[in-house]
Amino acid sequence: MASRSRRKQRWCPQPLTPLMEGPDFGMEDHEGNKKESSWEIIREWFRIQRNVDSLSSSPMSLYGPHIPPAQHQDLRLLLGVLGCPLAPIPISSNPVSTLHIRDIPLETSTAYYIIQQYLAAAGCLKQQRCAKNMYASGMVKLIRCETEISTGKNVKTMGSRTGENGCFVLWRMSPEMWSLELAVAGNKVVAGSDGKIVWRHTPWLGTHAAKGPQRPLRRIIQGLDPKSTAGLFGKAQCLGEKRIGDDDCFVLKVAADRAAVMERNEGPAEVIRHVLYGYFSQRSGLLIYMEDSHLTRVHSEGDTVYWETTIGSSIGDYRDVDGLLIAHQGRTVATVFRFGDTSMEHTRTRMEEIWTINDVVFDVPGLSADSFIPPADIFHTVSP
């Protein structure tokens, strides 16, 4: 009987990418029924930005009486885009395997040696044993959106740079098993992976699972876990050099292949590409900047609209934690750019996150695979 019940359970994949997971507010009506697709909600959000005065009559809903309605919409967008985005590709299981130089392109072999330098600089090659798990906690400040609307002749900028403070807790047992809780302004976003399913829960949308291959949390690879970062760039290409601030850097690129991005399509929304660039300092060998770009095409009622999300993170304040250099501070800037095939009109929204790490602990006693089991409502029962 129990085995039959388990066979009835199936999980339903939903979009969970930097852009797809973003402007999904308003997905539920007051009865809790999903009434619009995420892309309809994105269009509605930008429509609202054209008429900010209408927000003053919007219901307070989830956020209480102390936050103006216009900020409700911005906070959902901030949490959706910056809260728990995923990297474009899975982590390679063996990033430090020996390469046969004759069998691979020069760009790939160069990237391999840059990653070896990164592992050495971060202290990974000196470690006698690998940590079984990791815990990290920190603080964030999310800075609200600034929206630029261009009609081809005129450009209008709206919004303010007010911010909300929050905190997060992250647990990781392997590159594929992690759990994140992020709380900002009384709202909590929870996400995780048990190695098979990547899921996310928001107060306004509930729990849903990611589509496509199993990919790591972006927050983990931006200086928190050097080995996971090295694994992500295990099959990268070296594009050359670029100066970031005061550092000359090697630029490495990884990208999701066509089959992988097609798995992440949702209805009229087609993922075109998802690319990640890592900037490794030639002076220190460490990762100091990371940027990913995600482009989606949406077909609707004879119209084609493109949405491009770019997330760039400055990474620094590396400190020794049990022999590893872990980044303890950074700043992330995200831009959502909307444009059409033929129209001169475009919309660009900018948001920021400033983050700091307060505590990092390796080999936490009692942490096991059971700590990463997805919520019960990720499953639903279907007829046999």
VOMITI-706787 format. One record per residue (C-alpha): residue number from 1; x, y, z; residue in three letters. Coordinates in Angstrom, 3 decimals. Layout:
<atoms>
NUM / X / Y / Z / ALA
...
</atoms>
This chain:
<atoms>
1 / 0.000 / 0.000 / 0.000 / MET
2 / 2.821 / 2.365 / 0.896 / ALA
3 / 4.692 / 1.614 / -2.323 / SER
4 / 1.518 / 2.229 / -4.320 / ARG
5 / 1.095 / 5.596 / -2.623 / SER
6 / 4.668 / 6.532 / -3.491 / ARG
7 / 4.084 / 5.631 / -7.137 / ARG
8 / 1.240 / 8.128 / -7.250 / LYS
9 / 3.491 / 10.999 / -6.248 / GLN
10 / 4.945 / 13.086 / -9.031 / ARG
11 / 6.636 / 16.433 / -8.787 / TRP
12 / 5.658 / 19.188 / -11.184 / CYS
13 / 8.540 / 21.231 / -12.612 / PRO
14 / 8.117 / 25.009 / -12.782 / GLN
15 / 10.553 / 27.680 / -13.969 / PRO
16 / 13.377 / 28.662 / -11.607 / LEU
17 / 15.995 / 30.737 / -13.417 / THR
18 / 17.289 / 34.266 / -12.829 / PRO
19 / 14.626 / 35.835 / -15.074 / LEU
20 / 11.819 / 33.296 / -14.863 / MET
21 / 11.825 / 33.371 / -11.098 / GLU
22 / 11.737 / 37.157 / -10.962 / GLY
23 / 8.632 / 39.242 / -11.577 / PRO
24 / 6.081 / 36.566 / -10.681 / ASP
25 / 4.096 / 38.594 / -8.148 / PHE
26 / 0.338 / 38.526 / -8.383 / GLY
27 / 0.357 / 34.884 / -9.423 / MET
28 / -2.397 / 34.048 / -6.953 / GLU
29 / -5.782 / 35.566 / -6.357 / ASP
30 / -7.311 / 35.944 / -2.883 / HIS
31 / -8.518 / 32.322 / -2.964 / GLU
32 / -4.980 / 31.119 / -3.647 / GLY
33 / -5.701 / 30.040 / -7.217 / ASN
34 / -3.041 / 30.617 / -9.846 / LYS
35 / -4.608 / 32.924 / -12.392 / LYS
36 / -1.853 / 34.159 / -14.742 / GLU
37 / 1.396 / 32.891 / -16.192 / SER
38 / 4.670 / 34.375 / -14.977 / SER
39 / 5.253 / 36.135 / -18.296 / TRP
40 / 1.849 / 37.831 / -18.142 / GLU
41 / 2.840 / 39.060 / -14.690 / ILE
42 / 6.146 / 40.414 / -16.013 / ILE
43 / 4.324 / 42.438 / -18.648 / ARG
44 / 1.877 / 43.675 / -16.018 / GLU
45 / 4.720 / 44.795 / -13.739 / TRP
46 / 6.258 / 46.953 / -16.438 / PHE
47 / 2.825 / 48.310 / -17.345 / ARG
48 / 2.390 / 49.363 / -13.719 / ILE
49 / 5.696 / 51.232 / -13.846 / GLN
50 / 4.235 / 53.460 / -16.552 / ARG
51 / 1.456 / 54.546 / -14.226 / ASN
52 / 2.892 / 54.668 / -10.716 / VAL
53 / -0.045 / 56.686 / -9.443 / ASP
54 / -2.286 / 53.668 / -9.884 / SER
55 / -0.223 / 51.784 / -7.293 / LEU
56 / -1.553 / 53.981 / -4.516 / SER
57 / -4.897 / 52.233 / -4.777 / SER
58 / -3.452 / 48.694 / -4.867 / SER
59 / -4.223 / 46.316 / -1.968 / PRO
60 / -1.627 / 45.799 / 0.757 / MET
61 / -1.911 / 41.987 / 0.575 / SER
62 / 1.201 / 40.220 / 1.834 / LEU
63 / 3.365 / 42.998 / 3.188 / TYR
64 / 1.435 / 44.730 / 5.948 / GLY
65 / 0.499 / 48.386 / 6.394 / PRO
66 / 3.979 / 49.839 / 6.849 / HIS
67 / 5.324 / 49.353 / 3.311 / ILE
68 / 3.725 / 51.404 / 0.487 / PRO
69 / 2.071 / 49.344 / -2.287 / PRO
70 / 4.617 / 50.450 / -4.927 / ALA
71 / 7.382 / 48.990 / -2.769 / GLN
72 / 5.489 / 45.685 / -2.498 / HIS
73 / 5.956 / 45.137 / -6.220 / GLN
74 / 9.615 / 46.156 / -6.130 / ASP
75 / 10.339 / 43.851 / -3.191 / LEU
76 / 8.895 / 40.855 / -4.999 / ARG
77 / 11.006 / 41.653 / -8.033 / LEU
78 / 14.126 / 42.063 / -5.875 / LEU
79 / 13.596 / 38.794 / -4.035 / LEU
80 / 12.708 / 36.957 / -7.219 / GLY
81 / 15.726 / 38.065 / -9.269 / VAL
82 / 18.408 / 38.382 / -6.560 / LEU
83 / 17.148 / 35.982 / -3.870 / GLY
84 / 18.165 / 32.576 / -5.214 / CYS
85 / 19.155 / 32.546 / -8.906 / PRO
86 / 20.846 / 29.451 / -10.296 / LEU
87 / 24.031 / 29.063 / -12.332 / ALA
88 / 23.588 / 28.202 / -16.035 / PRO
89 / 25.183 / 24.728 / -15.947 / ILE
90 / 25.701 / 21.838 / -13.505 / PRO
91 / 28.945 / 21.498 / -11.550 / ILE
92 / 31.519 / 19.132 / -13.053 / SER
93 / 32.092 / 16.126 / -10.797 / SER
94 / 35.881 / 16.109 / -11.317 / ASN
95 / 37.238 / 19.584 / -12.105 / PRO
96 / 40.873 / 18.702 / -11.345 / VAL
97 / 41.228 / 15.632 / -13.556 / SER
98 / 44.341 / 15.390 / -15.720 / THR
99 / 43.920 / 16.820 / -19.201 / LEU
100 / 45.513 / 15.547 / -22.400 / HIS
101 / 46.699 / 18.766 / -24.010 / ILE
102 / 46.709 / 17.357 / -27.545 / ARG
103 / 43.018 / 16.470 / -27.328 / ASP
104 / 41.523 / 19.820 / -26.316 / ILE
105 / 41.463 / 23.401 / -27.684 / PRO
106 / 43.948 / 25.957 / -26.392 / LEU
107 / 41.140 / 28.021 / -24.813 / GLU
108 / 40.059 / 25.045 / -22.708 / THR
109 / 43.565 / 24.023 / -21.599 / SER
110 / 44.338 / 27.630 / -20.642 / THR
111 / 41.154 / 27.785 / -18.564 / ALA
112 / 42.141 / 24.517 / -16.864 / TYR
113 / 45.448 / 25.955 / -15.635 / TYR
114 / 43.746 / 29.159 / -14.491 / ILE
115 / 41.385 / 27.038 / -12.390 / ILE
116 / 44.368 / 25.134 / -10.961 / GLN
117 / 45.857 / 28.476 / -9.915 / GLN
118 / 42.520 / 29.441 / -8.365 / TYR
119 / 42.325 / 26.201 / -6.361 / LEU
120 / 45.883 / 26.717 / -5.129 / ALA
121 / 45.256 / 30.362 / -4.207 / ALA
122 / 42.074 / 29.456 / -2.320 / ALA
123 / 43.888 / 26.748 / -0.326 / GLY
124 / 42.047 / 23.756 / -1.776 / CYS
125 / 45.153 / 21.898 / -2.942 / LEU
126 / 46.714 / 21.975 / 0.540 / LYS
127 / 43.726 / 20.382 / 2.252 / GLN
128 / 44.309 / 16.879 / 3.552 / GLN
129 / 40.599 / 16.050 / 3.504 / ARG
130 / 37.425 / 17.545 / 2.122 / CYS
131 / 34.811 / 19.072 / 4.409 / ALA
132 / 31.616 / 17.025 / 4.572 / LYS
133 / 29.333 / 20.046 / 4.754 / ASN
134 / 29.213 / 23.795 / 5.286 / MET
135 / 27.098 / 26.407 / 7.075 / TYR
136 / 27.159 / 30.133 / 6.301 / ALA
137 / 25.137 / 33.087 / 7.545 / SER
138 / 25.173 / 36.690 / 6.439 / GLY
139 / 23.425 / 40.000 / 5.930 / MET
140 / 22.003 / 41.562 / 2.780 / VAL
141 / 20.733 / 44.956 / 1.739 / LYS
142 / 18.430 / 44.962 / -1.275 / LEU
143 / 18.238 / 48.312 / -3.048 / ILE
144 / 15.002 / 49.007 / -4.866 / ARG
145 / 14.484 / 49.263 / -8.558 / CYS
146 / 15.192 / 52.130 / -10.895 / GLU
147 / 13.251 / 51.786 / -14.140 / THR
148 / 14.144 / 53.486 / -17.423 / GLU
149 / 11.398 / 53.610 / -20.050 / ILE
150 / 12.311 / 54.650 / -23.596 / SER
151 / 9.784 / 55.290 / -26.351 / THR
152 / 12.431 / 55.900 / -29.007 / GLY
153 / 12.211 / 59.675 / -28.627 / LYS
154 / 11.996 / 60.219 / -24.886 / ASN
155 / 13.543 / 58.436 / -21.910 / VAL
156 / 11.818 / 58.473 / -18.515 / LYS
157 / 13.492 / 57.261 / -15.318 / THR
158 / 11.356 / 56.226 / -12.358 / MET
159 / 11.918 / 54.782 / -8.893 / GLY
160 / 14.185 / 55.535 / -5.956 / SER
161 / 17.237 / 53.982 / -4.329 / ARG
162 / 15.682 / 53.068 / -1.007 / THR
163 / 16.740 / 49.717 / 0.459 / GLY
164 / 15.630 / 46.932 / 2.754 / GLU
165 / 17.923 / 45.034 / 5.129 / ASN
166 / 17.741 / 41.307 / 5.633 / GLY
167 / 19.686 / 38.161 / 6.480 / CYS
168 / 20.237 / 34.659 / 5.138 / PHE
169 / 21.334 / 31.210 / 6.262 / VAL
170 / 22.870 / 28.684 / 3.872 / LEU
171 / 23.549 / 24.981 / 4.391 / TRP
172 / 25.474 / 22.825 / 1.913 / ARG
173 / 26.307 / 19.131 / 2.054 / MET
174 / 27.518 / 18.622 / -1.511 / SER
175 / 27.441 / 20.721 / -4.683 / PRO
176 / 24.027 / 19.204 / -5.417 / GLU
177 / 22.555 / 19.384 / -1.887 / MET
178 / 21.928 / 22.807 / -0.354 / TRP
179 / 19.328 / 24.856 / 1.485 / SER
180 / 18.876 / 28.640 / 1.655 / LEU
181 / 16.616 / 30.848 / 3.784 / GLU
182 / 16.583 / 34.563 / 2.969 / LEU
183 / 14.443 / 37.023 / 4.975 / ALA
184 / 13.966 / 40.666 / 3.968 / VAL
185 / 11.388 / 43.163 / 5.289 / ALA
186 / 9.297 / 40.452 / 6.933 / GLY
187 / 9.260 / 38.215 / 3.832 / ASN
188 / 11.129 / 34.935 / 3.527 / LYS
189 / 12.265 / 33.107 / 0.411 / VAL
190 / 13.306 / 29.483 / 0.944 / VAL
191 / 15.073 / 27.377 / -1.682 / ALA
192 / 16.926 / 24.093 / -1.753 / GLY
193 / 18.035 / 20.968 / -3.534 / SER
194 / 18.200 / 17.332 / -2.495 / ASP
195 / 20.466 / 16.438 / -5.410 / GLY
196 / 17.545 / 15.621 / -7.712 / LYS
197 / 15.004 / 18.431 / -7.374 / ILE
198 / 15.759 / 22.147 / -7.097 / VAL
199 / 12.841 / 24.006 / -5.541 / TRP
200 / 11.850 / 27.437 / -4.262 / ARG
201 / 9.119 / 28.778 / -1.968 / HIS
202 / 7.859 / 32.371 / -1.854 / THR
203 / 4.944 / 33.761 / 0.203 / PRO
204 / 3.117 / 34.899 / -2.935 / TRP
205 / 3.647 / 31.858 / -5.176 / LEU
206 / 4.106 / 28.886 / -2.881 / GLY
207 / 6.489 / 26.016 / -3.692 / THR
208 / 7.620 / 25.083 / -7.186 / HIS
209 / 10.466 / 23.085 / -8.754 / ALA
210 / 13.057 / 24.059 / -11.351 / ALA
211 / 13.012 / 22.812 / -14.911 / LYS
212 / 16.049 / 21.536 / -16.763 / GLY
213 / 19.332 / 20.048 / -15.509 / PRO
214 / 20.269 / 20.153 / -11.822 / GLN
215 / 22.169 / 23.434 / -11.364 / ARG
216 / 23.897 / 24.998 / -8.331 / PRO
217 / 22.807 / 28.046 / -6.373 / LEU
218 / 24.637 / 31.095 / -7.705 / ARG
219 / 25.238 / 32.412 / -4.169 / ARG
220 / 27.386 / 29.347 / -3.377 / ILE
221 / 29.790 / 29.802 / -6.289 / ILE
222 / 30.427 / 33.531 / -5.733 / GLN
223 / 33.306 / 32.907 / -3.346 / GLY
224 / 31.667 / 30.739 / -0.663 / LEU
225 / 32.755 / 27.321 / -1.939 / ASP
226 / 35.966 / 27.375 / -4.027 / PRO
227 / 35.709 / 23.726 / -5.091 / LYS
228 / 32.162 / 24.211 / -6.388 / SER
229 / 33.315 / 27.314 / -8.259 / THR
230 / 36.184 / 25.336 / -9.795 / ALA
231 / 33.754 / 22.564 / -10.727 / GLY
232 / 31.464 / 25.022 / -12.469 / LEU
233 / 34.354 / 26.340 / -14.589 / PHE
234 / 35.801 / 22.854 / -15.112 / GLY
235 / 35.004 / 22.940 / -18.852 / LYS
236 / 35.301 / 26.686 / -19.380 / ALA
237 / 36.922 / 28.564 / -22.226 / GLN
238 / 39.441 / 31.337 / -21.669 / CYS
239 / 38.389 / 34.445 / -23.612 / LEU
240 / 41.460 / 36.527 / -22.800 / GLY
241 / 42.173 / 39.291 / -20.316 / GLU
242 / 40.244 / 42.247 / -18.921 / LYS
243 / 40.877 / 44.796 / -16.198 / ARG
244 / 38.402 / 44.886 / -13.297 / ILE
245 / 39.104 / 47.802 / -10.963 / GLY
246 / 42.794 / 47.604 / -10.081 / ASP
247 / 43.188 / 43.964 / -11.145 / ASP
248 / 44.126 / 42.456 / -14.488 / ASP
249 / 41.963 / 39.351 / -14.839 / CYS
250 / 41.662 / 36.223 / -16.929 / PHE
251 / 38.112 / 35.860 / -18.279 / VAL
252 / 36.574 / 32.372 / -18.332 / LEU
253 / 33.247 / 31.541 / -19.966 / LYS
254 / 30.765 / 28.699 / -19.510 / VAL
255 / 27.397 / 28.419 / -21.240 / ALA
256 / 24.384 / 26.125 / -21.162 / ALA
257 / 24.097 / 24.067 / -24.345 / ASP
258 / 21.049 / 24.242 / -26.595 / ARG
259 / 19.440 / 21.051 / -25.294 / ALA
260 / 19.754 / 22.231 / -21.675 / ALA
261 / 18.164 / 25.640 / -22.270 / VAL
262 / 15.307 / 24.076 / -24.243 / MET
263 / 14.400 / 22.006 / -21.186 / GLU
264 / 13.767 / 25.271 / -19.338 / ARG
265 / 11.199 / 26.620 / -21.809 / ASN
266 / 7.796 / 27.555 / -20.387 / GLU
267 / 4.764 / 27.955 / -22.656 / GLY
268 / 5.344 / 30.995 / -24.903 / PRO
269 / 8.692 / 31.728 / -23.211 / ALA
270 / 11.741 / 30.290 / -24.980 / GLU
271 / 15.169 / 30.438 / -23.329 / VAL
272 / 17.692 / 31.515 / -25.970 / ILE
273 / 20.919 / 31.422 / -23.983 / ARG
274 / 22.404 / 31.497 / -20.483 / HIS
275 / 26.109 / 32.385 / -20.195 / VAL
276 / 28.379 / 32.911 / -17.163 / LEU
277 / 31.704 / 34.768 / -17.102 / TYR
278 / 34.252 / 34.480 / -14.302 / GLY
279 / 37.020 / 37.054 / -13.796 / TYR
280 / 40.074 / 35.620 / -11.999 / PHE
281 / 42.710 / 38.038 / -10.716 / SER
282 / 46.169 / 37.540 / -12.218 / GLN
283 / 47.673 / 38.945 / -9.015 / ARG
284 / 45.876 / 36.818 / -6.392 / SER
285 / 44.467 / 33.980 / -8.497 / GLY
286 / 41.061 / 34.472 / -6.839 / LEU
287 / 37.626 / 35.047 / -8.386 / LEU
288 / 36.866 / 38.767 / -8.008 / ILE
289 / 33.955 / 39.302 / -10.419 / TYR
290 / 31.252 / 37.134 / -11.949 / MET
291 / 28.571 / 37.996 / -14.489 / GLU
292 / 25.848 / 35.932 / -16.091 / ASP
293 / 23.476 / 36.854 / -18.900 / SER
294 / 20.137 / 35.158 / -19.515 / HIS
295 / 18.059 / 35.874 / -22.655 / LEU
296 / 14.463 / 34.735 / -23.147 / THR
297 / 12.093 / 35.285 / -26.080 / ARG
298 / 8.349 / 35.484 / -25.431 / VAL
299 / 5.741 / 35.081 / -28.180 / HIS
300 / 2.285 / 36.481 / -27.434 / SER
301 / -0.611 / 37.548 / -29.669 / GLU
302 / 1.536 / 38.102 / -32.731 / GLY
303 / 4.129 / 40.079 / -30.789 / ASP
304 / 7.653 / 38.980 / -29.865 / THR
305 / 9.371 / 40.454 / -26.809 / VAL
306 / 12.876 / 39.699 / -25.512 / TYR
307 / 13.847 / 39.759 / -21.839 / TRP
308 / 17.514 / 39.850 / -20.900 / GLU
309 / 18.632 / 39.557 / -17.289 / THR
310 / 22.250 / 40.401 / -16.463 / THR
311 / 23.607 / 39.799 / -12.939 / ILE
312 / 27.106 / 41.040 / -12.107 / GLY
313 / 28.769 / 40.385 / -8.731 / SER
314 / 31.904 / 41.990 / -7.302 / SER
315 / 33.492 / 39.532 / -4.856 / ILE
316 / 36.078 / 40.361 / -2.198 / GLY
317 / 37.224 / 40.471 / 1.437 / ASP
318 / 38.677 / 36.956 / 1.299 / TYR
319 / 39.446 / 35.540 / 4.748 / ARG
320 / 40.973 / 32.283 / 5.939 / ASP
321 / 38.444 / 29.772 / 7.300 / VAL
322 / 40.011 / 26.446 / 8.259 / ASP
323 / 42.687 / 26.835 / 5.589 / GLY
324 / 40.357 / 28.006 / 2.804 / LEU
325 / 39.999 / 31.565 / 1.533 / LEU
326 / 36.301 / 32.444 / 1.593 / ILE
327 / 34.834 / 35.695 / 0.216 / ALA
328 / 33.086 / 37.653 / 2.996 / HIS
329 / 31.733 / 40.653 / 1.127 / GLN
330 / 30.326 / 41.590 / -2.258 / GLY
331 / 27.943 / 43.667 / -4.312 / ARG
332 / 25.572 / 42.412 / -6.987 / THR
333 / 23.878 / 44.560 / -9.652 / VAL
334 / 21.062 / 43.059 / -11.739 / ALA
335 / 19.459 / 44.557 / -14.835 / THR
336 / 16.252 / 43.346 / -16.508 / VAL
337 / 16.070 / 44.650 / -20.089 / PHE
338 / 12.894 / 44.357 / -22.187 / ARG
339 / 12.894 / 45.042 / -25.925 / PHE
340 / 10.960 / 44.012 / -29.039 / GLY
341 / 11.713 / 42.776 / -32.537 / ASP
342 / 10.580 / 45.911 / -34.342 / THR
343 / 9.563 / 48.526 / -31.785 / SER
344 / 11.995 / 51.258 / -30.729 / MET
345 / 10.553 / 51.081 / -27.241 / GLU
346 / 12.493 / 49.377 / -24.448 / HIS
347 / 12.427 / 49.170 / -20.667 / THR
348 / 15.390 / 48.668 / -18.340 / ARG
349 / 15.104 / 47.975 / -14.602 / THR
350 / 18.108 / 48.011 / -12.275 / ARG
351 / 18.406 / 46.603 / -8.739 / MET
352 / 21.251 / 45.916 / -6.310 / GLU
353 / 22.247 / 43.671 / -3.428 / GLU
354 / 25.063 / 44.330 / -0.948 / ILE
355 / 25.992 / 41.207 / 1.003 / TRP
356 / 28.331 / 40.295 / 3.835 / THR
357 / 29.178 / 36.939 / 5.411 / ILE
358 / 29.133 / 36.830 / 9.213 / ASN
359 / 29.956 / 33.198 / 9.890 / ASP
360 / 31.247 / 30.147 / 8.014 / VAL
361 / 31.516 / 26.707 / 9.636 / VAL
362 / 32.648 / 23.447 / 8.058 / PHE
363 / 31.730 / 19.900 / 9.156 / ASP
364 / 28.578 / 20.791 / 11.093 / VAL
365 / 27.621 / 17.821 / 13.320 / PRO
366 / 24.279 / 16.176 / 12.641 / GLY
367 / 23.737 / 17.527 / 9.121 / LEU
368 / 22.563 / 14.726 / 6.826 / SER
369 / 20.731 / 14.128 / 3.554 / ALA
370 / 17.449 / 14.219 / 5.500 / ASP
371 / 18.073 / 17.926 / 6.116 / SER
372 / 17.550 / 18.629 / 2.398 / PHE
373 / 14.290 / 16.790 / 1.712 / ILE
374 / 11.969 / 19.020 / -0.392 / PRO
375 / 8.713 / 20.290 / 1.175 / PRO
376 / 5.750 / 17.941 / 1.041 / ALA
377 / 3.795 / 20.257 / -1.239 / ASP
378 / 6.363 / 19.852 / -4.032 / ILE
379 / 4.526 / 16.587 / -4.696 / PHE
380 / 0.914 / 15.986 / -5.609 / HIS
381 / -1.128 / 12.806 / -5.875 / THR
382 / -2.400 / 11.701 / -9.265 / VAL
383 / -4.677 / 8.884 / -10.299 / SER
384 / -2.969 / 5.612 / -11.203 / PRO
</atoms>
